[in-house]
């Protein structure tokens, strides 16, 4: 409690300091570099102004550009380089990002591998989930199981199958961690509300604290723009999906100091599993206040209600991956129970992004978000497969979860020079807090024959809640980073200290506590990188970085050893070299990265076979765990995106990833972790007719290759590789005449030829359990922009 109060007090003190900065004497903000109290420092007064000039020319949405200029031309102060790096991108190529450095930095100057999926790419490819939007991105593993409930995206091989994390949910939005509850209470952000999606590959604990060593996905929200704009889209699909989306905004006053934006979406439809529907309502209002050229405050609200969604349940390998004498299990077979299954999730969030430039040297920022998640689940999943290979025993479960989460990041940035060295120095303090509760009930079992399914709720289901669990987690971190330029050289160095605490309390309702776990840890992480910028746009780089990740779980058996001692955080380290290339005169980016990544202190079996009946495991025969495991991932990633000319746009990605369990006390030593392919590749080509009878028509075609994976720890069950094809058609209806100005039409098809394939296999049923891949999906969208 003391550390929570301390963290709150410190965060509020910093908040007050940021607000106080607004009232600093203007004479201080306008003083020259000679009066800044840094005697040996030379202020770079021109560089921020150049960035502002470029940001001020950033275009409004496409449809607005087709119309005559609005009479009410806003005089809004130009965005800072940081705001430009988190703002809208025209086309498929982003040149700046704040994810890798927390400052507005060109991607070519960042010595780490980063990919940016823009809003235009999301629209062209018809992505309705974050996972779908990342299908053409290297270093990530998507579509492990069909789902619109969660986005599960392991990065560089580290996710649900490599220890430490229960699920590799998408972890960040606007640079702040998207926290989760005890188990399944995790948010999913709809891509319609996003300006872009960024993937940072490799350890990132120096700036963000706890994280998997492979990297993470950062979602960038849509924010108010400097010009009036509007968009309405109506969509449908072959699963009878009906969707309406609205995105409108405008400056409110004549000077453009106050601007709003409202993004809303409503969706309803079926899915590829019988009697499973999806429904979603999203409301995302935002408001930006810029009283002067040095101050920006953006308030972001978010509400999402998912009354129904798809999260496919695993099926027996016999009938999916393996042959079955009773025939293949249909892809649309519902192994659950339509009369019982229920999933409801409400996510409510409010936060802000504040930035104030004190003078030509110092800038302060504070980003904050509070989020509340309320989730209820009645679910059915298999737990046994009979010898007749058609009867499945299922478990009916019942649980309820809530989670209160808070994330705040305070930053102070200084731009100055010492001799010939130009610095962008960043210091920060961030804090994360999770308070989560879960109610659970005993499971009720029943069977079903997949060849003749009869659905009926068994007696006693849903069972009443009989146990409750509370989790509290908090993290307080202090970090510093310096970006140093000398001629064509750019160096980035940084370090961080984190203090974390974790408690898990579970007990029977009306009874005394049966399990209580509490522990505190601290961690030091650091990184260093170097880039050389050739004048022709070539930029080779090298970097080293480290990470840490606390070991948490849904029960004590996952966080305690045989002697009831909490496990320490797992650690990671990475060596990376690469080349980034931005050809002069081309709107294109090419990157190559090679990495050697190691995760240490991974859980593995206790070598003492007598160490069973582990704390909280609930099974006296279970062997305990120790932290003696290690996983290595080595690989190469290639990415290319851009435009060959006015007609042709392209995206290409390739990943080679050799992942191996290098230390273990189990039979998985030397094996590849489950669900992780060695090779993945993808390519997308889009041709747009600019002249002639087909002017305004765009045609896109994509191919995705997903290499073979293993479904068990000892690599006996191999899931075959698969190649899938996608296609898209876009047409700008304004070419038909003035009456159609602002209208456009899109048709997208994923898995164009309706390939039947197994997406992945893993634990759940003997010998393994598997998920059918996503079927062909065709959707059409009519969009109007003004």
N, C-alpha and C positions, 0 to 999 in steps of 0.2 A: 504494500500500500504506500509505503514511504517513497519508493522509487517512482510510482505512478504520480503521486502528488508533486514530486520534484520535477518530473518530466513535464507535467501540465504547467507548473509554475514557470519553468524555463521557456517553454514554448509561448506562453502568454506574454512573458517579458519580452521576448523577441518580437512578438506581434505588436506589442505596444511601441517597441523601438522602430519598427517599420512604419507605423502610423505617425510617430513623432517625426520621422524623416520628411513627411509632407510639409511640416511647418518649419523646417530648417531655413534659416535666413537665406534669401535668394542671393545675397552677395557671396555667400559661401559657395553656392552652386555655380556662380558665374566667375569665380576667381580663376586666374590664369594658372598655367602649370607651374610658374615660378613661385606661387604662394601656397601650393599644396605642400603639406608638411612631410615631404619625402625628399630630403636634400639631394640625393644622387639620382633622382628620378626625372625622366623626361616624359611628359604626357603625350600620348598619341591622340591628338584632338581631331585628326582628320579621319581616322579609320571608322569610328562609329557613324560619322556623317555620311560616308560613302555607303555604308550598309543601309542607312535610313533612306537614302535616295533610291537605291534599288528596290527597297521594300515598298516605297510609295508608288512605284510604277506597277506593282503586282496587279494583274487584271482581275476584274470582277468575273463571276461565272460566265460561261460561254454565251448563254442566251442574252445576257445583258450587253455583251460586247457587240452583238448584232444590231442592237437598237441604237437610236440616236442618243447622245449624251443627255443625262438627266439634267434638268434646269437647276436642280438643287445640288450643285457640286459640293460635296462636303470638304471642309477645310481641316479635317482631322489631322492631328500631328502624325507624322509617319511612324510606322512601327519600328521597334528596336530590332537589332540583329537577332536577339533571342526570340522575339515574337515572330519574326519572319521565318525562323528555323522551325517553328511549331505551327505555322500557318498553312494556307492553301498552296497547292502545287498545280501548275498548269501542265497537262500532259502526263507522261509516264515516268519522267526523270526528275528526281529531287536532287538538289546540289547542296543543301544544308540540312542539318539536324541538330537537335539538342540532346538526343538520347545518349550519345556516347560521351559527352563532356558536360552536360547541363549548362552549356553556354551556346550561343549561336555560332556554330562552327561549320565551315565547309566540310563535307564528307571526305574530300580528298586529303584533308589535313588531320583526319582522325585515324590514329594507328590501330584500328580495330575494324573487324568486318561488320558492316551494317547494311541492311537492305530496307528500302522504303517502297511500300505499295501505296500508290496514290488513289485518290477518290475516282479519278478517271478510269484506272485499271479495274477497280471494283465494279464500276458501272458497265464497262465493256464486257467483262467476263461474267456478269450477272451473279456475283457472289452475294449470298444472303446470310452467311456466317463468316466469322473471322477465319476459321479453318479453311473454308473454301477460297477466301481471298489470298491465302498463302500457298496455294497449290503450285505456283510457279516461282517459288522462292527457295534458294538453296539452303541447306543446313537444317531444315525443319522436317518433321515427320507429321503428316496430317492424314485425316481420313482413316484412322485406326479403327473406328467404328462409326456407323452413320449416327449423326446426332445434330439436333438444333438446340439442345438443352445446355450443353457445355462445349467449350472450345478447348480441346486437349492437344497441345502442340509441344512435344519434346523438341529441344534445340540441341544440336550436335550430340545426339544420342543419349541425353540425360533426361529421363522422365519417369513414367510409372514403373518401368521394369528394371531400373538400375539402382534401386535402394534410395532411402532418404525421403522421397516424396510419394505420397499416396497417389496423386494424379498430377500431371503436368498441365494444370489449368493456365490459361493466359493470365499473366501476373501483374501487369501495370497499365495504368491509364494516366496520361498527362504527367508521367514521371513519378506517380505515387502508386504504391502497391495496392492491388485489389485483393483485400484480405478475404479469408473464408472462415466458416464456422468450424464446428467439431468435425464434420464429415462432408456432407453433401450440400451444405449451404454455401454455394459459391456463385458469384455473379457472372453473367454473360452479357456483354455489351453488343448491341446490334450495330452492324457496320454502316447502316444508313445514317447513324449519328456521328460517323467518324470522318475526319478530313484526310487522314492517312494512317497506315499501320506500319510500324517500324520494328525490325528484328535486329537486336544486338546480340552478336554471337561471341561466346567466350565469357569468362568470369567478369562480373560487374559489381562485386561487393564494395569496392572502393567508394563508389558514388551512391549505391542503393542498399547496402547492408546485406542481409541474408538473401541468397539467391542460389539456384543451381549453377554449377560451373559451366554448363553448356550455353547459358545466356537466357534471354527472355524476350517476350513480345510486348511492345509498348503501344498502346492505342492513343491516338491524338484526336481529341474532340473537335467538332465543328464549333467555331466561335464567331461572334459578330464581325461583319465585314464593313468596309468603308463606304460602300455604295449600296443603294437599294437593290434587292434581288428577290427572286421568288422561284419556287419549283413545286410542281405537283406531279406525282407519278402514280399510275395505276398499273398493277401487275396481275398476271394469272399464270398458272402452270398446269402441267398434265396431272398433277395431284389435286386439282380443283382448288388450288391456293388462290385466295383473293387478298390483295394488298393495296393499301392506299398510303402514300407517304407525302408529307408536306415539309418544305424547307423554305422559310421566308425570313427576311430581315431587312433592316434599314437603319440609317442614322435617324435619331429622333429629333435633334435640334439642327438648326441651320449650319452651325459651325462643325457639326459632326463629332462633337465631344462625347455624346451619349448615343449608343447604338444597341440594337437588340437583335436577337435571332431566335427563332422557334423552329424546332425540328420535331415532327411527330410522325408516328407510324402505327398502323393497325393491320394485323395479318390474321388470316384464318384459312385453314385448309387441312387436307389429309397428308399422310406420309406413306412411305413404301411398306410399312408394316400394317397389316389389317387391323382396323378399328383403333388406330392410334392417330390422333389429330395434333395439330399445332395451332396455338393461338398466342398472339402477342399484342400488347399495347405499350407504346413507348412515347414519352413526353420529355423533351430535352430543351428547356428554355435557357437562354443565356443573355447577359447584359454586360456591356463594356462601357466604362467611364474613363475618359481621358481629359482631365481638366487642363493639362498643358502637355508640352512636348516631352516632359520627363516622367510622367506618371501615368500608369495604366492599371486599372482594376477591372477584372472580368469575373463575374459571378456565374457559376455553372450549376444548373439544376438537372436532375435526372430521375425519372420514374419509369420503371418497367414492370409490367404485370404479365406473367406467363401462366395462364390457367392450365394449358396443356402443351406438351412438347414430346419430342422423340429422343430417347436415349436407349439405343438398341441393346437388348439383352443377349448374352452369349448363348450359343447353341452347341449341342454335342458335335465333336469332330466327325463321328460316324454320321454321314449324311450331309456334311459340308466339305470339310477337307478330305475325309476318307469315304470310301464306298460304304453303302448301307444296303443290306438285302431287301429292306422295305422301301427303298427308293430315296431319292434326294429330298432333304427337308426344304420345303418351298421357301423362296426368299422373302415372301410376304407373311410367313407363318408367325403368328403372335404367340410366343411361349408364355406370355403373361396371362392376365385375365381382364378383358375389357370391362367387366362389371365391377371389378375391384380396383384396378390400377388408377392411381390418381397422383398427380404431381402439380403442386401450385407453388409459385415463387413470386414474391414481390421484392423489388429492389428500389430503395429510395436513397438518393444521395444529394448532398448540397456541398458546394465548395467554392473556392475562389483562387485566382491567380493574380498576384499583386507584384508590380515592378515599379521602382522609383529610382531614377538616376540622380544622385546627389550633386555630381559635377562631372567633369570630363574624365575623372578617374574611377569614382566609386558608384556602383549600382547595387541596390538591395532588392531581393525578391523573396516572396513567401507564397508557397502553394499549399493549400489545405483542402481536405475532403473528409466529410463524415458520411458513412454509408450504413444503412440498416437493411438486413436481409431477413426475410421471413419465408420459411420453406416448410411445406408439409408433403409427406410422401407415403402413399400406400403402394407397395411394389411387390412384384412376384418375379422370382428368378430361379433357375434350375439349381439343384444341389446333388442330383444323382441321376444316372441313366441305367435303365434295367437291362438285363441280359438279352431280352427280346429285341433290343435296339430300336424300340419305338416308344416305350413308356418312359416319361420324364417325371421325376419327382421334383416338385417345386416348393419353395418356401415363401409364405405370405408374410411380409414384414409391414411394420407400421412405425413411423417416426416423425418427429416434429423438431425443427431447428430454428433458432434465431441467432443473429450475430450483430453486435454493435461494433463498428470498426472506425478508427480514426487514423489519419496519416497527415503529417505536416512536415514540410521541408523548408528550412530557412537558409537563404543563401546571401552571401556578400561577395561581389565581384569587383576586382580592381584591374584596370588596364593602365600599364605604365611601362617605362623603359629604364633599364640600368645599363649604361654604356651602349653597346650595340645590341643588347638583348631586349626584345620586346615581350612583355609578359601579359597574360590574361590569367590572373590569380583568382581562384575560387575557394572560399571557405564556407562550410555549412554545418548545420546541426539539424538532424531529422528525428522524428519520433513516430512510432507505430504502436497501436493498441488494438487488441481484439478481446472482447468479452462475448462468449458464445455459450448457448445452452442447448441441450438436446434431450428429448424424451424418446424412449424406445420401449417396445413391447416385445414379448416372446413371439417367435415365429410359429406359424401354423402350416402344416404340410398337406399337400394333395398331389395327385398325379394327373397327367394328361397324355393322351396318345396322339402324336403329331400326325398320324395317318388318318385319324378320325377325331379331331379335337372337339371336346364338349366342355363348355365353360360354365362353371358354377362355383360360387364362393363356398368353401368348406365351413362347417360348423366351428364357431369360435373365432372367425376372422371378420373384422380386424380385432386382434386381442387388445385389451386395455393397456395403457402405459404402465409399466412396473419399475422403470429405472430412469434416472436422470443423470446427466453429466454436464459439468461446467468446465470450460477451458478459458484461461486468461493468458494472453501472451502479450508482451511488450518488448520493444526494442528502441534503444536510444543510441544514436550514432553521431560522431563528430568526424568530419572529413576535411581534407584540404587537397587542392590540385593546382598545378601550375602548367600552363601552356606557354612554351618559350619558343620564340622565333629568332633565328639568326641567319640572315640571308635567305637561302632556299631551304634551310633546315627548320623542322618543327619538332619539338620534343614535348611530351606530356608525361608528367610524373605526379603521383598522388598517393596518399595514405589515409587510413581510417581506423578508428577505434569504435567498437560496438559493445554495448552491454545489453544482454537479453535475459528475460526471465520467462518461465513457463510453468503453469500449474494445470493439473488435470484432476478433477474430483468427480467420482462416480459413486452413486449409492442407490439402494433400493428405495422406492417411494414409501415414505412412512417409516423407514428403517434408519440404521446408522450407516456411516460411510464405510464402504467396502474397499475402495481404492482411492488413494490420494498420492499424487506425484507432484513434486515441486523442485525446481532447480534454477540456478542462475549460471550464466556463462558470459565470458567476454572473448573478443576476438580482434586481432589486428590483421588488416589486409592492405595490400599495396599493389601498384602497377607502374610500369614505365614503358614508354613507346617512343619511337623515333621515325620521322618521315622526311624524305628528301623530295622537293618539288622541282622537277625538271620544267624548263620553259615550254616544252612541247605538250604538257598535260600529263606526263607520266610521273607516278609517285610511288616508289617502293617504300615499304615500311617494315618494321619489326617491333614486337611488343612482348611483354611478360606481365601476367596478371594473376591474382589469387582471389579465392572466394571462400565463404563459409556458409553453412546451412544447419540450423538447429534440427535435431532429430525430434519430431513430434509424431503423434499418432492418435487414433481413435480409441485406443485402450492402453493400459499400462504395459502390456506385453510388448508393445512396439517402442517403448521409451525407457524401459528398465532392464538391467542385466539380472543375473541370478541372485546377486547380493542386494538387489533393490537400489542400485546406484543408477541415477539418470545417465544416459549416454551423452557424451560431449558432441558438439557440432561436427559434422563432416566438413572436410576442407577440399579445396580444389586449386589446381594451378595449371597455367597454360602458357606455352610458347607458340607464338604465331608470327609468320612472315607472309608478306603478300605484296601485290602491286595493284594500284588503282590507276585507271587511265581515263581521262576526259579529253578526247581529241579536240583540238582547237577548231572552232567553227562547226562542230557537230553537237547536237543535243543528245548526247549518248554518254553512257558510263560503262566501263568494263572493269571487272575486278577478278583477281585470283588470290586465294588465301590458302595457306597450308598451316595446319595446327597440330599440336601435340598436347593433349588434355588429359589430366589425371584427377580422379576423385578418390580421396583417401578416407580412412576411418569408416568405411561402409559396413553395415551390419552383415555378419555371417554367423554360421552355427558355432555355438560354444563347443570347443574341442573336448570338453568333459561330457561324455555321454550320460553321466549321472545327473547332470544339471537339467532337470526337467521340471514340470509343474511351475513354469515361470510366473512371476508376479502378474496377475491380471489376465493371463492368457486364457483361462477357463478350460484348459485341456491339460490334465496331469501328464499326458504322454508327450507333450510338445517339448522339443529341445529349446534351450534358451539361445540368445544371441550374444555375440561379442563384437567389438569394433576392430576387426582385423582384416576386413575386406578392402579391395581396391579394384577400380575399373579404369581402364585406359581407352581413350578414343583418339585416333589419329586419322587425318584425312585431308582432302583437298576440295575446295569449293570454287566454282566458277559462276560468274553471273554477268550477263550483258543485257542492257535495256536502253532503248532510245529510238531514234528515227533515222532511217537511211536518207529520206527526202520528205517532201510534203505528203507523199502518198503512203509510205511504208513505215510502220512501227513494229518493233520486235521486242521480245523478252526471251531470254534463254538462261537456263540454270542447270548445273550438274554438281552432284555431290558424291565423292568417294569417302566412305567412312568405315574404318576398321576399328570396331569396338570389341574389347575383350575383357573378361573378368580375370585380372592378373593375380589377385590374392583372394583366397577363399578356403574355408574349412569344409565346404560341401562338394558335391559332385559337379558343380558348375565351373570349377577352376579351369581356365583356359578356353571357356566357351564364350560365344557371342550372346549378349543379353537378348531376351525375347523381344519381338515386335520391331526390331531395328534392322533396316535393310543396309546392305553394303554399298549399293549403287542406287541413286535416283537421278532422273533427268527430266527436263521439261522444256518445251519451247512453244511460243505463241507468236504468230505473224498476223498482222492486220493491214489490209490494203483499203485505202479510202479513195474513191474517185472524186477528183476535184473539178473535172471538166467533162464535157460531152453529155451524152444522153443518160449516163449513169451517175452524173454528178450528185454528190451527197450520200452515195451508198458506200458503206464500209463492210468488208467481209473479213472475219477473223477465223483462224483455225489453230488449234492447239493439240499437242500430244504430251502425255505424261507417262513416264516409265517409273515403276515402283519395284525395286528389286526384291528378291526372295528374302524371307525372314524365318525365324524359328519360333515355334510355339511352346517350347518347353525348355527348362534350364539346362538339360544335357544335350540339346540340339538334335534330338531324334526326329522331331516332327517339323518338316520344312514346309512353309507356305509358299506356293509358287509365285514367281514374279508376274506382273501384269502390266500391259500397255493400254492406256485409255485415250480416247480422243474427244476433244471438245470443239465446239464451233459457235460462232456468233455473227449476227447481222445487225448493222446499225444503219438507220436512214434518217437524214436530216430533212424533215418534211418542208422546211422553208424553201427548198429548191422547187417546190411545186407552185409557189406563188406567195405574195405578201400575206394572204389570209392565213397561211400556215406558219408564219414566222414564230419561232420559239418552240415549235413542236418537233419531237423526234420519236423514233420507234426502234426498239431493240428486241431481238429474239436470241436467246442463248440456249445451247444444249450442252450438258455435261454427260460424260459417258455416252457419247453420241450413238454408238452401235450396241448399247445395252449389254455390255459384257457382264457375264455372271462370274464373279470371283470372290475369293475369301480375302477380306481386308487384313485380318490379323487373327492370331490365336494366342491363348495364354492360359493361366490357371483358372479353375472353376469347376471343371468336370474331368473325370478320368477318361482318356489320357490327357486330353487338352480340351479347351472350349474355344469356339471360333465365332467370328462375326462376319456376316455377309457384307460385301461392299455395297456402295451406293449405286442404285439403279440409274437408268437414264432419266434425266430431269430436263424438261423443256419449259422455258418460261418466256413470256412476252411482256414487254413494258412499254406503255405509252407515257411520254414525259412532256410536260410543258414548262418552259422556263421564260422568265421575263426579267 
